[in-house]
Each structure stands twice: as C-alpha cells, then as structure tokens.
Amino acid sequence: MKTQEHMIAVIEPARDGDATIEVAKENGVIEVAKEVADRGGRVTVLVLITRDIVANIAAFAEAESIGFPDAREIYLERLAEVYSARFGDHDVATIVTGGPNPNRIAFDTAGRVAATSVVMDQRLATRRPWRSSVARSRVPVVIAPPIAA
C-alpha cells in the first residue's frame, strides 16, 4: 500500500488581514503545497497567530464594538477561508494556532497527522527556535524560496 503524500504548510500571516494571501504568494509556501494537492496529496495549512495578529484582532473588536472572543472567531474564520480558497477544489485542512512555541506546535502537528513533509518560508526557518526544530525534524522540511515579483 502506497502512503499518501501529506504536507504541512506553515504560514505566518502579515499584519494586515487583507495582505495575508499576498505574503503566502510572495514566499512560495502556498504554491509548493498546492503542487502537492494537485498531485493528489493532502495538505494541512498551519496558520501561526503572532502578537501582531492579536493586536489586529483587538483593534477590530474595538472598531466593531464587539468582544475580543467574537472578533477572534470572526477574524480566524475569515483567515482560514482565505487560505483554503487558494486550493480551489482540493480538500485542505486549516489549523490556526498561536502560543509561545509555534515551532513545537508545527512539528508536533506534523507527527500527529502523519505528515510526509513540512514546508515553510526562509524567513521563518532562519529564526533561532525554528532552526533547531527544522534540524531535528523527523520528516523532510522544504524551505520555500521567495518568488520573484
């Protein structure tokens, strides 16, 4: 029995919610993951929520006069939809996560879902905690190069 290819695509969105897909396009992570989906493989998009994103959610909550939990739910749902939409007809799982150790979360997720590879952009892979996780990874890690404009 042949193992189905399953890639974890690690994405760190831009500060502006409208620019999230542009960051993904520029760094090539989505394109690499889409190639896997096009070949019949599975893709799980792991969206990392940073402090900047949390600040944007708080500003959104204040501007809309809603509570932070409601604003977070709306924002994260939209974010997941944006990334899933990039894959067209392919069934793609989207996980939105944050916390103090996103590198551990990413590679723990890869192990839990039996991923065959992980893809991330160069900027993320060169950060100190990520370098260590990439070096210890039990699955191949693809470092997506920037895409020329």
C-alpha positions, 0 to 999 in steps of 0.5 A: 500500500502506497502512503499518501503524500501529506504536507504541512504548510506553515504560514505566518500571516502579515499584519494586515488581514487583507495582505495575508494571501499576498505574503503566502504568494510572495514566499512560495509556501502556498504554491509548493503545497498546492503542487502537492494537492494537485498531485493528489496529496493532502495538505494541512495549512498551519496558520501561526497567530503572532502578537501582531495578529492579536493586536489586529484582532483587538483593534477590530473588536474595538472598531466593531464594538464587539468582544475580543472572543467574537472578533477572534472567531470572526477574524480566524474564520475569515483567515482560514477561508482565505487560505483554503480558497487558494486550493480551489477544489482540493480538500485542505485542512486549516489549523490556526494556532498561536502560543509561545512555541509555534515551532513545537506546535508545527512539528508536533502537528506534523507527527500527529497527522502523519505528515510526509513533509513540512514546508515553510518560508526562509524567513521563518526557518532562519529564526533561532527556535525554528532552526533547531526544530527544522534540524531535528525534524523527523520528516523532510522540511522544504524551505520555500524560496521567495518568488520573484515579483 
